[in-house]
């Protein structure tokens, strides 16, 4: 019995040691010993843990430890709680582990992503070239493009305010995890920033703040190439003049305005005025910009394709659950295109009911 498996299941379920111990009728100290591997629980205790977390006893009893998934370093703002970060990380760890089980039975996709320590603008241009993209035209679908290059994009069914996503090289696999609840073209920007981290920052040679700055510069050149922006951003740069660019380049007004500032196509005062105009219209708030709610969000497809190949066009979810030991509701949330965010502390299906 691996105590780390129990801890993994508990953290994914959003339960503290104290709460889970209370639910299963033991002390917090005893549960801490179990998770540390210092004490082997009884079969009855394992059954109770399985009931409260939703994970099968077979999952909790796995001999191999959870896959090593690097800690979340990027885009985790200070206001994000350690508990939320831990849950997002655990979900990513589990998701990747499930995908590894699928990948072992399928043909490997070659990784075309460069790993270079260079200027962010040059890195973005090199990456565009490696991915077979033209140097100065819009990218129709960033998620599909990077999946074809061997990047594993994992949509984490968890919405956390101020936390958009994170990335890591896990073994030889580049992984981008995107959190739920983003609107408009935010997911494209997040994917591009995390792509920059994968290309430039593994291993990390600079501070996290510097890395985030470089990732933003990478995303600017990757999504809105300088050559094209200088050709298409007519003077004076106004909200009206860049409006046609929003849908053509699939980029938010704010992103276009920042890009104009970075390329010195607007002065500091002009940029501030543009942002004031957007604020006055309510475009910088939670409701987003005009038309955002009608924009079809780019969705990763590679993982679900694996599921379809191995478990049928209408997947046999019960067989997949048996193979993984993961709660059915959580499997669907992770793997199915229509999976919805897990907003509750432990929103999983066990024996036909939703538990916490």
N, C-alpha and C positions, 0 to 999 in steps of 0.2 A: 504494500500500500504506500503510495507516494503522498506525503502530506502536502506537497506543493500542488498536487492535483485538486485537493480539497480546497486549498486556498484560492486556486484559480477559479473554481466553480463558485465559491463564495463571493469573490470580488466581482465576477461577471454578474452575479445575482444582485449586486448592490447591497449586500449584507455586511455589517460589522461582525467582528468576532463575538462581541457581547450579544448581539441580536441573534445570530445563528445558534450560539450556545444556549440561549434562553429557549429558542424554538425546539431544540432537540433534547433539552433536559439535562445538560451538563454545565460545568463551570467554564467561564472564559479561559481560565488558566489551563484547563484540560484540553480545550480546543486549540489553544496556542501550542501545547505540546504535540498534539496530533499533527498540526500543520508544520511544525518544525521537524517532524520525523522522529521525535523522541518517544512517542507512545503509539502503539497500534490499537486502533479503535475496534470495538466489538462489531459483529455483523449487524446487530440491532442499531448501533450508532451510525454505521454506514448507511443503513436503510433510511434512517431518519434524515441524514444529510442529503441523500439522494432525493427524498420527498420534498425537502424544503428548498433545495436549489434547482430541482428539475433535471439534474444530470443523472444518467443511469449509474448504477453501482459499478458497471464494467468500466465506465469512464474514470470514476474515482479510484479504481483499482489498477489502472494502467501502470505497468512497471517503468516505462520510459517517462522521463520528466517532460514538462511542457517545452516546446521548441524555444530556443533562445531567440528572443525578439528584442532588439536594442531599445533602450529607454527613449521616451519621447523627448526630443531636444528642441524642436522647432515649433514656432507658432503657438506655443502654450503660454498664453499671457498670464500675468501675475494674478489676475482676478479669478482664474480657473482653479478650482479647489483640487488639492492632491487626490481626494477621493474620486473626482470626475476624471482626472488624468489617469489614475490607476485603472478605472473601469474601461476607459477607451483603449488603454494599452492592452488590457486583458482580452477584450473583444477582438482586437487586432491579432493578438497572439493565437487565440483560438481559431479565428477565421483563417489565418495563414496555415495553421496546422491541418485544418480540414482540406484546404486547397492542396497541400502537399500530398495528402492521401489520394486525392483525385489525380494529381499530376503524375504520380508514380505509375499510373495505368494508361497514360497517354503520351503522345509524342511531344518532346520538349520544344518550346518556341525559342529560337536563338535570341539573345539579348544584343540589341544594336546600339545601346546607349553608351556614349563615351563617359569616361571618368577622368576629368582633367582639372588641373589646378592652374587656372588662368583667369584673365579679366572676364567678368560676367557677360559683357557684350559679345566678346569673342566666343565665350562658351556657348551662348545662345545661338550664334551663327553656325558654329561647328555642329551643334546638336540638330539644328534644322537640316543641315546637309546630311548628317548621318541618318536622319529619319526620312530622307527622300523628299523633303519639302523645298519649294522654291524659296529664294532668299527674301522675297518682298511681296508675297501675296497672303491673303487671309488663310488661316487653318480652319477648314470646315468643321472638323470634330477633333478636338485635342485628345479626349479620352480614347477614342478609337485609334487615333494615330499612335499614341504611346503604348497602348495594349499590343498593337502589331509589332512594336519594337521590343517586346518581351517584358514590358513593365506590368507588374501585377497591380491592378487598381482595386482596392477593397473598400466598398461603401459601408462604413460603420453605422449601424442603425441606432445612433445615439445623437441627440441634439444638445450641444453645450454652448451656451452663449460665450462668444469671444474665442472659440476654439474651432478652427475650420478644418484642419487636417495635419498630418505629419507623414514623414517618410523614413525609409531605412533600406539599406542593403542587408538582406537576411541570407547569409551564405552568398551565393552568386546571383540571387534574385533581387532586382530592384522593386520595392514595394511602396506604393502611395496609398495612404488611408485617408479617405474623405469622410467627414462627419455630416450628419443629416441636418436639414433645416436651413439650407442656404438658398437664396433666391437669385433670380436674374442670371448674370454671367459670372457670379462669384465663384462657382465651381470651376470654371475655366481658369480663372486667375489663380485659385488655390492649387489646381493641378500643375500649372506652369511654375509657380513658386516652388512647390515640392519637387518638381522635375529638376529645377536649378539646384536644390539641395543634393539630390542624388548625383548629379553631374559633378558638382564642385566640392561638396562638404563631407564626403565619407572617405577617409577619416576627417574629422573636424580639426582644422589648423588655426582657426581664429575664434573670437568670442561668438557667443550665440547671437548677440545684437548685430555684430558685423556680418554674420552669416545671413541673418534675416534681411539686412540691407542689400547684400549681394544677390540674394534670391529674388528680391523685388526688381532689381536692375535686370536680372536674367529674364524674368517674366515680361518686363517691358519690351525688351528686344525680341524675345521669342514670339510674343503675340502681336506686337505692333512695331515691326522693323523700322529702324530709323530712316532708311532710304525711302520707304513707302510713305511714312508720315511727313517727311519734308516735301514729298510730291503731292500729297493729298490734303494737307492742312493749310487751307488758304488764309491769308491775312485779311482782316483781323480774325483771330480765332475766337469765335463766339459759340454759345450753345446751339444757335441755329446753324452755323457753318459746320459743326461737327456732328449734328444730328444724323445726317445720312450715313456717317461712318459707323454709327453704333451697330446697326444690323449687318452692314457689310463686313466689319471686322469682329463682330460678336464680342463687343467690349463695352463696359459701362461708361456713362458720361464721365464719372469720376476718374476712371482709369485713363480715358482719353485726355482729360485735363491734366492729370499728373504727367502723362507722357509728353504733352506739349511743354510743360514746365521743365522737365528733365532735358529736353532737346533745345531749350532756350527759344522756343517758338512763341512763348508768351513771357512777359515780365512777371516779377513777383507780385506786383499790384494787380496785373491782369488775371493771374491765376487766382489770387484771393477773391477778386470780384466774381470769377466764374463759380467758385465754391460758395460764395455768399448767395449767388443766384440759385444754386441748387438747394441750399439750405432753406431759402425763402419759399421754394416750391415744395418743400418736404421730401426732396429726393435723397437726402442723406440719412433718413430715419429708417426704422425697421420695415416700413412698407416698401422701401426701395424706389426705383425709378419708373417712369411711365412704361407700361408694357411688360415689366418684369414678370408679372404673374402669368402672362400668356406665353412666355418663353419656355420651350421644351428643354428641360435640363438634359445635358449630356449624361448618359448612363453607361457604366462599364458593362460589357457583355461577355467577356472571355470566361469568367468563372461559371456563369449560368450555362454557357455552351458546354463546358466540361460536364456539368450535372446532367444535361440533356443527353450527351453521348453515352454516359455511363448508366443513367437511371431512367432513360426514356424521354420522349418529347413532352409527355405529361409525367414529370418525374415521380417515381415511387418514393415519396418522402419517408414512409415508414421503414423501407429498407435502408435508406440513407441514415435514418436515425439509429437503426440497429447497428449499422456499420461504424457509427461515430460515437454513440452514447450521448449525443447532444440533444437537448429538448427540441421537440418538433417545432414549436413556435419560434424558437431562437434560430433553428436551421432555416426556416422560411424567411425570417427577417434578414439573415445574413446573405442567403443565396438566391432568393427569388427576386425578380425585378420589381415586384409590387410590394416587397417587404417594407413595413412601416417602422418608424423609430421606436425604440424601446424607452419610453419616457418614465415608466414606473421603476421602483427599486429593484424588482425582480420579476419582470413581466414575462413569464414563460408558461407554457401549457404543460400541466402534469395531470394525467388521468382525466383529461377533458375539462379541467378547470384552470382558471388563472390564479396564480398565487403570488404572494409578496414575501 
